[in-house]
Amino acid sequence: MLTAYWQCLRGILLREWLRFVLQRTRFLSALVRPLLWLLVFAAGFRAALGIAIIEPYDTYITYETYIVPGLACMILLFNGMQGSLSMVYDREMGSMRLLLTSPLPRAFLLAAKLLATALVSLLQVYAFLAIAWLYGVQPPATGLLAALPALLLAALLLSALGLLLSNGIRQLENFAGVMNFVIFPLFFLSSALYPLWKMREASEWLYWLCALNPFSHAVEMVRYALYERVNTVAIGVCLGLTAVFAVAALLTFNPQHAALRKAG
């Protein structure tokens, strides 16, 4: 029986890997967005948004140094939503229903899909971190390794959220509008681009929106891990929300949505 689980997991991982390799523009587009922020926007914001000494940093830092963890999580966010698009596509084309005819539990199949999406995302994140390193944003080398579990957890969190959202999408045509409505508020109303204390100076209600944003906790978890620190609150929130989103996605997943729509 364990062999069947392994064969299924390997097949799903291989399918996601082949999809990633064959869609080279997907890799490039995933890097273009954060690199634009790092190389272009950060240059303009550097003078206006000086960063004080805040945890986990031990000294004053440049704006580029501050935003790199948030930009790494931006890749995870967009890839999590991209993975949910592939789920909608598979449901439309019927391949997901075919996969679910296997005797393996549905929870395992969806978990394997989440893991495959997360692992592909990590490759793109480390490619971005390598470019950032060459640009001069250089967290400790050991911090890059220490951040791997945090990045994986953040990827699983955002992939589970994307899967949950995709369960409510009946047609591919509706996907872009729904995802844009989710992605941009999650990213901009977070600590990815600005410290929360600066948000508080601007607006108290805006600060609380950012503080309660799950993406903020993912960013701070990764930020601390990159500098070999542990943010226990962020880790706890991310673990809890990943479990909630994954269970909710499992309970609401219905591969018959596309079939019902076509029959109608």
C-alpha positions, 0 to 999 in steps of 0.5 A: 500500500505504501508503494501506491502512495509513493507512486501517486506522490511521485506522479503528481510531483513529476506532472507539476515539474514537467508543467513548470519546465515546459512553461518557461515563461511562468518561471520568468514571469515569477521572477520579473515581478519581484525583480522590478520591485527590487531593482526599480521601485526600491531605488525610488523608495529608498530615500523616502522609506528609511528603515529603523533598527527593527527585529530581526535586524541588528542595525540600520538596513536599506529598503532593498534588504527589508523588502527581499523577504516580502518579495520572496513571499510574493513569488509564493503567493502568485505561484499558490494562485497559479497552482489553483488555476491549474486545479480549475483547469484540471477540473474543467478538463476532467483529469482531476476526476480521473485522478480521484478514481484511484483508491487513495484518499482524497485528502492524500491526493490534494495534499500531494497537489499542495506539496508539488505546487509548494516545491516548484515555488521554492525553486523560483524563490531561491533563484530570486534570492540568488539574484538578490544576493548578487545585487547586494542583499546578502542574508547569512548563508546559513540563514538561506538554509534555515529559511527553507522550512519557513518558505515551505510552510508559507508556500503550503499556506498560500497554496492551501488558500489558493486551492480553497478559493479555486473550489468556489470558481465554476469557470476558468473565465472567472479565475483572473478577476477573483484572484486579482481581488485576492492577491493584491489586497493580500500583498499590499495590505501586509508587511511585505513592503512597509514595516507595520509601525509605519502603517500605524503612523499612517492609519490605525485601522490600516495597521490592524488590517495589515497585522491581521493579514495571514500574508504578513505572518508568512512574510515575518516568519520568512524574514526572521528565518532568513536572519536565523531568528524564530518568530513563534507567533508567526509560525503558530499562525501559519501552522494553524491557518494552513491546517484550517485552509487545507481542511476547508479546501478538502471539505469544499472540493467538488470535482463535479462542478465542471461536469454539472456546468457542462451538463446544464 
